[in-house]
């Protein structure tokens, strides 16, 4: 009971500090709120995950975010690029990688900035999208499979810089709008609309996007290859409404409602659907 009270109180203390700081400087309040929002609490490689990841050929990619860890399981078939989500790492693909290897796919996976064995302390979808674009242009995958914020970042970079070699795209548990994510953050922490407005301005100044402008449904509408959208009504992180909103704007989308997997979606049912789509 005491632990639950502490876990509930800590975010509110952050919110109180953001609100107080914003009365002195809106810019400083927004900058701190963004920094706290962008720092993952988990996602580093755990000992039991290392064993599987060590079966790959590994190298580091130099980027503006520092060194990014790349894992390569070589095959003679088409190249598949796997992009994980928030507070995760490349190990989350283990149960998909194993059947893909049996089918001789050439597999590339990465640890996002500030995750796994990659450098960095802060993570945003826009920063991640830049890394994804570098990897996509380096390995030229015919297929991309991406999860959660990784799916949002992938669809963003592909809408900005379409790649003719991309044949199929799989988006798992993708959020639709940044607005929903930021509103959930505001409700959790309890910061004021003054801080929210300053955050909106900060994103616009830093990345050229307002919160309301960053939307997966708009990104996917510009993607011409076939897209498989997988989501579960049991997803407690991203509402199932997101997948329907995204599908409405996608000219080539197929939606599959998974009965298993919640938000993580790494179950045999989901693996079977991905393999069938490929």
HELIX and SHEET records of a PDB file:
HELIX    1   1 UNK A    2  UNK A   24  1                                  23    
HELIX    2   2 UNK A   26  UNK A   38  1                                  13    
HELIX    3   3 UNK A   47  UNK A   53  1                                   7    
HELIX    4   4 UNK A   90  UNK A   93  5                                   4    
HELIX    5   5 UNK A   94  UNK A  102  1                                   9    
HELIX    6   6 UNK A  125  UNK A  139  1                                  15    
HELIX    7   7 UNK A  149  UNK A  160  1                                  12    
HELIX    8   8 UNK A  178  UNK A  189  1                                  12    
HELIX    9   9 UNK A  193  UNK A  207  1                                  15    
HELIX   10  10 UNK A  211  UNK A  213  5                                   3    
HELIX   11  11 UNK A  216  UNK A  220  1                                   5    
HELIX   12  12 UNK A  241  UNK A  249  1                                   9    
HELIX   13  13 UNK A  268  UNK A  277  1                                  10    
SHEET    1   A 8 UNK A  57  UNK A  63  0                                        
SHEET    2   A 8 UNK A  66  UNK A  73 -1                                        
SHEET    3   A 8 UNK A 106  UNK A 110 -1                                        
SHEET    4   A 8 UNK A  79  UNK A  83  1                                        
SHEET    5   A 8 UNK A 143  UNK A 147  1                                        
SHEET    6   A 8 UNK A 168  UNK A 172  1                                        
SHEET    7   A 8 UNK A 226  UNK A 232  1                                        
SHEET    8   A 8 UNK A 253  UNK A 258  1                                        
END                                                                             
